[in-house]
Amino acid sequence: QVQLVESGGGLVQPGGSLRLSCVASGSIFSIYLMGWYRQAPGKQRELVADITRGGGTKYADSVNGRFTISRDNAKNTVYLQMNSLKPEDTAVYYCKVVVIFGSAPHWGQGTQVTVSS
């Protein structure tokens, strides 16, 4: 069983920054893929960024150059540094973990990010 605990969301003004964290715990030896998705009201959940155990990354075009994903394999933790935030970044952000390639993903409970003046 894998548990995910997210933190770091909140209210920030446009142009500001936030850092999200997600810690995975449970019967884990190593994690293949860790990532962040988001879902705004009335919209589908979408990929923000993900990162493999080896450090390969993928970003949504809308956040490329503003957000940075990283991970600490020893701590089973993934981070999302969000800079130059825009109102359209407002959403619930979910952590996603795939422990073994091809296995079912695990999801966190979500953390709210609101960008507003």
C-alpha positions, 0 to 999 in steps of 0.5 A: 500500500502506498500513501501520498501526502501533499503540501505547499498549496495556498493563495498567491498573487500573480507573479508569485511562487509556490513550492509543492511537495509530495511524500510517498510512504508504504511498501516502497523500494523505489519509484519509477515515475512521480508527477503532478497533475492539476484540475481546474473547475469544469476542466479535465485533470491534466498533466503538469509535469512528471519525472522518472527515477533517472531524472527524465522530465516532461512538462505541459507547454503551459508551464514550461519555463515557469515550473520545475519538477524535481525529486529526492529518491532517498526520501521518496519525495517529489517537488514542484517549484512554481514561479511566475504564477498566473491566474490560469494556474489556479487548480487543485494539484494532485501528486501521482506516483507509479511505483513499477512501470506499467502498474496502476498509479497512486494519487494524492488527495490534492492541494489547492493552488489559487493565484489571485490578486 
